[in-house]
């Protein structure tokens, strides 16, 4: 008689099954911590260009300021603002989630309830500060 082996957990998981899996809030924060690091790394040349253009001279600062209204080359100003808004979120989320991880490592506060509450606090702080700074970026105040 041939023995039928069961697939190992996680093996042969279909995409539909993977999309139905619900991560805890702490898992989502952890994944977004990695994603925000990638976003900051990928947009680093843009950040360096923004910094260099803003501090080189008065003329280059005017070019920097006009990038948010007139755009850069064929890229309209609204896309520049959205890219900067993405960088603002990535920096804030990465910094707050990193502080969360450091706190958990330093205090050995590794419980499910602390992980959940600190993950929610990370979301609230990073998204709230992004909204405030985004409102300033888009000229709402």
N, C-alpha and C positions, 0 to 999 in steps of 0.2 A: 504494500500500500504506500502510495506517495504521500508524503507529508506536505501539507500546505502551510506555508509560513505567513504570518501576519506582517503587514508592513510596519516598520518602525514609526513611532510618533513623529509627525512632521514630514515624513516621506510621502511622496505622491499627493501633497496638498495642492489642490486646485486653486487658481486665482480667485474664483468666486468664494471659496471657503476662506481664503486668506483675507479677503475684503470684509467678510462677516465677523472676523475676530475682533473683539473689543479690547483694546489696550486700556490699562488703567491710566489715570491722569498723569501719574508720575512717569509712565512709559512714554506718553506723548511728549511731555516736557523734555525727556531725555533725547528723544529722536529730534525734536526741534532744536535742542542745544547743539547737536551735531550739524543739523541743516544750517543753522545760523552761522556756525563756524565756516562752513563751505561757502555760504553767500558772501561773507566778509572776505574770504580768501580769493574768490573769483573776481570780486569787484575791487580788489586792492589796487590794480592799475588806475581805475577810475578815481579812487580816493586820493592816490598820490597826485594824479593830474589836478584834481580839485584843490588840493593843498598847495601845490606848486603854483598854480594859476592865481590863487588868492593872495599869495604873499610875495610874489616876485616884484611887482611894480604896481603903480596906480592904474596904468593902462591894462595890465593883465587882470587886475581886480575887477575892472569894468567888464572885461570879457567873461570873467567868472560869474559876476552878477547877472549878466545878460544871458548866460546859459540857462538860467531858470525861467526866463521869459521868452527869449527868441530861440533857444535850443542850441544844439551843438551840431554843426553840419546839417545832415538830413534828419537828425533826431529832434523832434519837437520838444519844447520846454516842459510840457506836461510829463513826458516820459523821463526827462531828467529828474523832475520832482518826484516821480514815482520810484525811480531807482534810489534816490536819496532817502525817501521814506522807507524803502526796503532795508537800506543800510542802517537807518535809525532803529528799526525794529530788531534787526539782526544783532546790532551792538547791545541794545538794552536787554534783549532776551538772553544773549550769550553771557553777559556780565551778571545778570541776576541769577540765572540758572547755575552759573559757575560759583557764585557766592553761596547758593543753596547747597551745592555739592561739597564745597569746602567746609561749610558749617556742619553738614552731616558727617563728614570725615573727622573733623576736629572734636566734635562732641559725642561721637558714636551714637547719634540720634537716628538709628536706622529702624524705624517702626513703620508699619503700614499707615497708621493714622498721621504720623508726622510727615511721611512722604507724600500723602495725599494733600494735606493742608498746605505744606510748603510748595507743592506743585501748583495748587490753585492760587496761592499768593504770588508765585512767579508769573502766572498768566495775567493776573489782575494788574500787577505792577508794570510788567513790560508792555501790555496792550494799553493801559491807561496813560503811561508816559509817552508812548508812541502817538496816541491820539492828541495829547497836548502839544507835543513838538510838531506833529503833522499839521495841526491847525495853525501853528506859527509859520510853518513852511509854506502853506498854501494861502497865507495872508488873511486868516480869519480874525486875527487880533494883532 
